[in-house]
Amino acid sequence: MKLFIVFYKSGCSGIVLKLDYEKAYDRVNWDFLLDTLRKRGFGFKWVSWIRRILHNGSVGVKVNNVEGEYFETGKGLRQGDPLSPILFNLVVDVLTKMLSKATSHGLISGLGAELIPDGVVSLQYADDTILFLENDINKAKNLKNILTCFELMSGMKINYDKSEMIPMNLEDYEEKMYAGNFGLPCWGFPHQISRDSSPL
């Protein structure tokens, strides 16, 4: 929140997107994950271990304290497995790298370039992804295309109905343009925060 306030008070114009992944762990494409591990420099033995963990697991569903039969899965990471968070973050880090490359080619621009070199484009914490975009509708369209490519490659699905957009120093018609581009609801910046309030 402090970062948002700093951007807001500095007059940055753009949007902040908080992405919601639909059944985040359950949708990870195994081939994409294993290919990501190889490209990140993980050795053959390590990748083989991860492949065995993914392919040799089975899942059971418990309803009203009655556990059904176990069945094998074809994608996704297991909830509660201590390896799942780091594997998930390696998958989502691909999106971060895609955004970084798009920024270097001028396809998108983050917020706060006048405060931080190159500005801030994305923040990742656990399974929460927050994106920052300057006020440029064409770059917003580029960002939507990047997100779609990431979904197709990784198996992940962004739930735009539950994702949030926070406009920063935008006119009403601009807010509607961005909300329409991403197909998500628009949440106004908290009214109790004024330009005179302390960012600390």
C-alpha positions as CSV (number, residue, x, y, z in Angstrom):
1,M,0.0,0.0,0.0
2,K,2.9,2.4,0.8
3,L,4.2,2.0,-2.8
4,F,0.7,2.8,-4.2
5,I,0.5,5.9,-2.1
6,V,4.0,7.1,-3.2
7,F,3.0,6.6,-6.9
8,Y,-0.4,8.3,-6.3
9,K,1.0,11.3,-4.6
10,S,3.8,11.7,-7.1
11,G,1.2,12.2,-9.8
12,C,1.9,8.9,-11.7
13,S,-0.9,8.2,-14.1
14,G,-1.8,4.6,-14.9
15,I,-3.3,1.5,-13.4
16,V,-2.4,-1.2,-10.9
17,L,-3.7,-4.8,-11.6
18,K,-4.0,-7.5,-9.0
19,L,-4.3,-10.8,-10.8
20,D,-6.4,-13.7,-9.5
21,Y,-5.4,-17.1,-10.9
22,E,-8.2,-19.6,-11.2
23,K,-7.3,-22.7,-9.2
24,A,-3.7,-21.5,-9.4
25,Y,-1.8,-24.7,-8.5
26,D,-4.3,-27.1,-10.2
27,R,-3.7,-25.6,-13.7
28,V,0.1,-25.7,-14.1
29,N,1.1,-27.4,-17.3
30,W,3.7,-30.1,-16.4
31,D,5.6,-29.9,-19.8
32,F,5.9,-26.2,-19.4
33,L,7.2,-26.5,-15.8
34,L,9.8,-29.1,-16.8
35,D,10.9,-27.1,-19.8
36,T,11.2,-24.0,-17.5
37,L,13.4,-26.0,-15.1
38,R,15.7,-27.1,-17.9
39,K,16.0,-23.6,-19.3
40,R,16.7,-22.2,-15.8
41,G,19.7,-24.5,-15.7
42,F,18.4,-27.3,-13.4
43,G,20.3,-30.6,-14.1
44,F,18.9,-33.7,-15.7
45,K,18.7,-35.6,-12.3
46,W,16.8,-32.8,-10.6
47,V,14.3,-32.5,-13.6
48,S,13.9,-36.3,-13.5
49,W,13.0,-36.2,-9.8
50,I,10.4,-33.5,-10.4
51,R,8.9,-35.4,-13.3
52,R,8.6,-38.5,-11.1
53,I,7.0,-36.5,-8.3
54,L,4.5,-35.0,-10.7
55,H,3.6,-38.2,-12.7
56,N,3.6,-40.7,-9.8
57,G,1.2,-38.8,-7.6
58,S,-2.5,-39.5,-7.1
59,V,-5.4,-37.5,-5.7
60,G,-8.4,-38.4,-3.6
61,V,-11.4,-36.3,-2.9
62,K,-13.1,-36.2,0.5
63,V,-16.8,-35.2,0.7
64,N,-18.7,-35.2,4.0
65,N,-15.8,-37.1,5.6
66,V,-16.1,-39.9,3.0
67,E,-13.0,-40.3,0.9
68,G,-13.4,-41.3,-2.7
69,E,-11.2,-43.4,-4.9
70,Y,-7.7,-42.1,-5.8
71,F,-7.0,-41.1,-9.4
72,E,-4.0,-39.9,-11.3
73,T,-3.8,-36.2,-12.4
74,G,-2.5,-34.9,-15.7
75,K,-1.5,-31.4,-14.7
76,G,-1.2,-29.2,-11.7
77,L,0.8,-29.1,-8.4
78,R,-0.4,-30.7,-5.2
79,Q,-1.7,-28.5,-2.4
80,G,0.3,-28.9,0.8
81,D,3.3,-30.3,-1.0
82,P,6.4,-28.4,0.3
83,L,7.8,-28.3,-3.2
84,S,4.7,-26.8,-4.8
85,P,5.2,-23.1,-3.8
86,I,8.7,-22.9,-5.3
87,L,7.7,-24.7,-8.5
88,F,4.7,-22.4,-8.8
89,N,6.9,-19.4,-8.4
90,L,9.3,-20.7,-11.1
91,V,6.3,-20.9,-13.5
92,V,5.1,-17.4,-12.7
93,D,8.6,-16.0,-12.9
94,V,8.3,-16.7,-16.7
95,L,5.6,-14.0,-16.8
96,T,8.0,-11.7,-15.0
97,K,10.7,-12.3,-17.6
98,M,8.2,-11.8,-20.4
99,L,7.1,-8.5,-18.9
100,S,10.8,-7.5,-18.5
101,K,11.5,-8.2,-22.1
102,A,8.4,-6.4,-23.3
103,T,9.5,-3.4,-21.2
104,S,13.0,-3.4,-22.8
105,H,11.4,-3.3,-26.2
106,G,9.0,-0.5,-25.3
107,L,5.8,-2.6,-25.6
108,I,4.8,-1.8,-22.0
109,S,5.9,0.6,-19.3
110,G,5.6,0.4,-15.6
111,L,4.8,3.2,-13.0
112,G,7.3,5.4,-11.3
113,A,10.1,5.7,-13.9
114,E,10.8,9.1,-12.5
115,L,11.3,7.6,-9.0
116,I,12.9,4.3,-9.8
117,P,15.0,3.4,-12.8
118,D,12.7,1.8,-15.4
119,G,9.8,2.0,-13.0
120,V,7.9,-0.9,-11.4
121,V,6.2,-3.3,-13.7
122,S,5.4,-6.3,-11.5
123,L,5.5,-7.6,-7.9
124,Q,5.1,-11.3,-7.0
125,Y,4.4,-12.7,-3.6
126,A,3.4,-16.3,-3.2
127,D,0.5,-16.7,-5.7
128,D,-0.3,-13.0,-5.8
129,T,0.8,-11.0,-8.9
130,I,0.5,-7.2,-9.0
131,L,1.2,-5.4,-12.2
132,F,1.8,-1.7,-12.8
133,L,1.2,0.1,-16.1
134,E,1.6,3.7,-17.2
135,N,-1.3,5.5,-18.8
136,D,-1.2,4.2,-22.4
137,I,-4.1,2.2,-23.8
138,N,-2.0,0.7,-26.6
139,K,0.5,-0.6,-24.0
140,A,-2.5,-2.0,-22.0
141,K,-3.5,-3.9,-25.1
142,N,0.1,-5.3,-25.4
143,L,-0.1,-6.3,-21.7
144,K,-3.3,-8.1,-22.3
145,N,-1.8,-10.0,-25.2
146,I,1.3,-11.0,-23.1
147,L,-1.0,-12.3,-20.3
148,T,-3.0,-14.3,-22.9
149,C,0.3,-15.8,-24.2
150,F,1.4,-16.7,-20.7
151,E,-2.0,-18.5,-20.1
152,L,-1.7,-20.5,-23.3
153,M,1.9,-21.6,-22.5
154,S,1.7,-22.3,-18.8
155,G,-1.8,-23.7,-18.5
156,M,-2.6,-21.0,-16.0
157,K,-5.9,-19.1,-16.2
158,I,-6.4,-15.6,-15.0
159,N,-9.8,-15.0,-13.4
160,Y,-10.6,-11.5,-14.6
161,D,-13.9,-11.5,-12.7
162,K,-12.0,-11.8,-9.4
163,S,-9.0,-9.7,-10.5
164,E,-8.9,-6.0,-9.5
165,M,-7.9,-2.8,-11.3
166,I,-7.0,0.3,-9.3
167,P,-6.8,3.4,-11.5
168,M,-4.3,6.1,-10.5
169,N,-4.9,9.7,-11.4
170,L,-7.1,8.8,-14.4
171,E,-10.2,10.5,-15.9
172,D,-13.4,8.5,-15.7
173,Y,-13.4,7.7,-19.4
174,E,-9.9,6.4,-19.2
175,E,-10.8,4.1,-16.3
176,K,-13.6,2.7,-18.4
177,M,-11.3,2.1,-21.3
178,Y,-8.8,0.1,-19.2
179,A,-11.5,-1.8,-17.4
180,G,-13.0,-2.7,-20.8
181,N,-9.6,-3.8,-22.2
182,F,-9.0,-6.3,-19.4
183,G,-12.7,-7.2,-18.9
184,L,-12.6,-6.6,-15.2
185,P,-14.2,-4.4,-12.5
186,C,-12.6,-1.1,-11.6
187,W,-11.8,-0.3,-8.0
188,G,-11.2,3.3,-7.1
189,F,-8.1,4.3,-5.2
190,P,-9.1,4.5,-1.5
191,H,-10.9,7.8,-0.9
192,Q,-9.4,8.3,2.5
193,I,-5.9,8.7,1.0
194,S,-5.4,12.3,-0.2
195,R,-2.4,14.0,-1.8
196,D,-1.7,15.6,1.6
197,S,-1.5,12.4,3.6
198,S,1.8,10.9,4.6
199,P,3.1,7.9,2.6
200,L,4.5,6.5,5.8
